[in-house]
């Protein structure tokens, strides 16, 4: 019998916090994409605000060449896809897709996914005994949760 991999405590906690920040990351990702897609095609760049300087909008000079706003937007969208926060969001999504694949009942699988999600968000408020997952054993539930967290860590290259 093969032994399941065990995450070190610090990596496990990091993965739990990545899962807990998922909703915030999804919101920021969609807002950034919407700003780029709906934004003007004019040439300006906003600088980031620091402690001693406010944000400044710098207008780029016109060039004699052709303007390529569609290509600029594609480059900006590609940059959003490369954000570390986007990578974390996608790692959680990918790991979530692999929960309970061995279950034949899709409704039970969806309940398992939701239960694991709630348990990762707050294990004290949503322990296994409160989740009403009839048809799923306690050990199976916690093994699936551990595999989910291990998958998040491996998708991010933490382990």
C-alpha positions as CSV (number, residue, x, y, z in Angstrom):
1,X,0.0,0.0,0.0
2,X,1.4,3.4,-1.0
3,X,1.6,6.1,1.5
4,X,0.0,9.4,0.7
5,X,2.3,12.4,0.6
6,X,2.2,14.7,3.6
7,X,2.6,18.4,3.3
8,X,4.8,20.2,5.8
9,X,2.9,22.3,8.2
10,X,4.0,25.7,6.8
11,X,3.2,24.7,3.2
12,X,-0.2,23.4,4.3
13,X,-1.0,26.7,6.0
14,X,0.2,28.6,3.0
15,X,-2.1,26.5,0.8
16,X,-5.0,27.1,3.1
17,X,-4.5,30.8,2.9
18,X,-4.2,30.7,-0.8
19,X,-7.6,28.9,-0.9
20,X,-9.1,31.5,1.5
21,X,-8.0,34.3,-0.8
22,X,-9.4,32.7,-3.9
23,X,-12.6,34.9,-4.0
24,X,-10.5,38.1,-3.7
25,X,-8.2,36.9,-6.5
26,X,-11.0,36.1,-8.8
27,X,-12.6,39.5,-8.3
28,X,-9.3,41.3,-8.9
29,X,-8.6,39.2,-12.0
30,X,-12.0,40.0,-13.6
31,X,-11.7,43.7,-12.7
32,X,-8.3,43.9,-14.3
33,X,-9.5,42.2,-17.4
34,X,-12.6,44.3,-17.6
35,X,-10.5,47.5,-17.2
36,X,-8.2,46.4,-20.1
37,X,-11.0,45.3,-22.4
38,X,-13.3,48.3,-21.7
39,X,-10.4,50.8,-21.4
40,X,-9.5,53.5,-24.0
41,X,-7.0,52.7,-26.6
42,X,-5.2,56.0,-26.1
43,X,-1.5,56.0,-25.1
44,X,-1.1,56.6,-21.4
45,X,0.4,54.8,-18.5
46,X,-0.6,55.1,-14.8
47,X,2.3,55.0,-12.4
48,X,1.9,53.3,-9.0
49,X,1.4,55.4,-5.9
50,X,4.1,55.2,-3.2
51,X,4.2,56.5,0.3
52,X,5.6,59.9,-0.7
53,X,4.3,60.2,-4.3
54,X,0.7,60.0,-5.6
55,X,-0.2,58.1,-8.8
56,X,0.6,59.9,-12.0
57,X,-0.8,59.5,-15.5
58,X,1.9,59.8,-18.1
59,X,0.7,60.4,-21.7
60,X,3.0,58.8,-24.2
61,X,4.2,60.8,-27.2
62,X,2.7,60.1,-30.6
63,X,4.9,58.3,-33.0
64,X,5.0,58.4,-36.8
65,X,4.2,54.7,-36.9
66,X,0.9,53.0,-36.9
67,X,-1.0,52.6,-33.6
68,X,-1.9,49.1,-32.6
69,X,-4.4,49.3,-29.7
70,X,-5.6,45.7,-30.1
71,X,-2.1,44.3,-29.8
72,X,-1.4,46.6,-26.8
73,X,-4.6,45.2,-25.1
74,X,-3.5,41.6,-25.9
75,X,-0.1,42.3,-24.3
76,X,-1.8,43.8,-21.2
77,X,-4.1,40.8,-21.0
78,X,-1.2,38.4,-21.3
79,X,0.5,40.3,-18.5
80,X,-2.5,39.8,-16.2
81,X,-2.3,36.1,-16.9
82,X,1.3,36.1,-15.7
83,X,0.5,37.8,-12.3
84,X,1.4,35.6,-9.3
85,X,-2.1,36.1,-8.0
86,X,-3.6,34.8,-11.2
87,X,-1.3,31.7,-11.0
88,X,-2.5,31.1,-7.5
89,X,-6.1,31.4,-8.5
90,X,-5.7,29.0,-11.4
91,X,-3.8,26.5,-9.2
92,X,-6.8,26.4,-6.8
93,X,-9.3,26.0,-9.8
94,X,-7.2,23.2,-11.2
95,X,-7.0,21.4,-7.9
96,X,-10.7,21.8,-7.3
97,X,-11.5,20.1,-10.6
98,X,-9.7,16.9,-9.4
99,X,-11.6,16.5,-6.1
100,X,-13.5,13.2,-5.9
101,X,-13.0,12.0,-9.5
102,X,-13.5,8.4,-8.3
103,X,-17.1,9.1,-7.2
104,X,-19.7,8.0,-9.7
105,X,-22.5,10.1,-8.3
106,X,-22.0,13.7,-9.6
107,X,-24.3,15.2,-7.0
108,X,-22.4,13.6,-4.2
109,X,-19.1,14.8,-5.8
110,X,-20.3,18.4,-5.9
111,X,-21.4,18.2,-2.3
112,X,-17.9,16.8,-1.4
113,X,-16.2,19.7,-3.3
114,X,-18.4,22.2,-1.5
115,X,-17.7,20.5,1.8
116,X,-14.0,20.5,1.3
117,X,-14.1,24.1,0.2
118,X,-16.0,25.2,3.3
119,X,-13.7,23.2,5.6
120,X,-10.7,24.8,4.1
121,X,-12.2,28.3,4.6
122,X,-13.0,27.6,8.2
123,X,-12.4,24.2,9.7
124,X,-14.0,25.1,13.1
125,X,-17.2,26.3,11.6
126,X,-17.5,23.5,9.0
127,X,-16.0,20.3,10.4
128,X,-17.0,17.0,8.6
129,X,-19.7,16.2,11.1
130,X,-21.6,19.4,10.3
131,X,-21.5,19.1,6.5
132,X,-24.1,16.4,6.2
133,X,-22.2,14.4,3.6
134,X,-24.1,11.1,3.9
135,X,-22.5,8.5,1.7
136,X,-18.9,9.8,2.3
137,X,-16.7,8.4,5.0
138,X,-14.8,10.8,7.3
139,X,-11.4,9.4,6.4
140,X,-12.2,9.7,2.7
141,X,-13.3,13.3,3.2
142,X,-10.1,14.3,5.0
143,X,-7.9,12.3,2.5
144,X,-9.5,14.2,-0.4
145,X,-9.0,17.5,1.4
146,X,-5.3,16.7,1.9
147,X,-5.0,15.7,-1.7
148,X,-6.6,19.0,-2.7
149,X,-4.1,21.0,-0.7
150,X,-1.3,18.9,-2.0
151,X,-2.5,19.5,-5.5
152,X,-2.6,23.3,-4.9
153,X,1.0,23.2,-3.6
154,X,2.2,21.1,-6.6
155,X,0.4,23.3,-9.1
156,X,2.2,26.3,-7.7
157,X,5.6,24.5,-7.6
158,X,5.8,24.9,-3.8
159,X,6.8,21.3,-3.4
